[in-house]
Amino acid sequence: MEEHAIVSECVFCRIVNGEIPAKKVYEDENYIAFHDIDPQAPTHIIIIPKKHIESMEKLDKDDIELAGGLLILASKIAKDLKLEKGYRVVINTGPEGGQAVFHLHLHLLGGRNMGWPPG
């Protein structure tokens, strides 16, 4: 398994490191996906890179493959979870964007009708 920098105070890094348990739906050398502990829909999966990146705002050109992989993984997990009627992928960025954990992550939400506008 590839080594990734762990930020000791980051809850998602602690999940990556195995210090905090999570109900995982997927894991490979670069990503982990797990059920949200406070689900906002019948299906609510958090998808994170193992590499600590604070937020979408901190992505750079060296992260193109990693960022694209997050979206492809979200699609794969949605198919695996049979969300064929539709789903939403959300990236909260910064405090005013609703980001509560400062480790880049996607929310995969499904299993109900999603209203618009969100928030």
HUZI-V456673 format. One record per pair of residues at least 12 apart in sequence whose ideal C-beta (glycine too) atoms are under 7 Angstrom apart, sorted by the first residue. I is the first residue (numbers start at 0). GAP is how many residues later the second one is. Records with the same first field share a line. If there is no record, write none. Layout:
I = GAP  GAP
This chain:
0 = 28
1 = 27  28
3 = 12  46  47
4 = 46  47
6 = 45
9 = 42  93
10 = 90
11 = 36  89  91  93
12 = 39  90
14 = 17  19
15 = 16  34
21 = 12
22 = 12
24 = 20  52
25 = 47  51
29 = 19  20  36  39
30 = 16  17  18  19  38  42
31 = 16  18
32 = 12  13  14  40  44
33 = 12
39 = 69
40 = 68  69  70  71
41 = 69  70
42 = 38  40  66  67  68
43 = 63  65
44 = 32  63
45 = 59  61
46 = 23  26  27  30  58  59  61
47 = 55  56  57
48 = 17  21  55
50 = 15
51 = 51
52 = 51
53 = 48  49
54 = 38  39  44  47  49
55 = 35  37  48
56 = 36  37
69 = 36
73 = 15  32  34
76 = 31
77 = 30  32
80 = 29
82 = 27  28
85 = 24
86 = 21  22  23
87 = 21  26
88 = 17  19
89 = 16  17  19
90 = 15
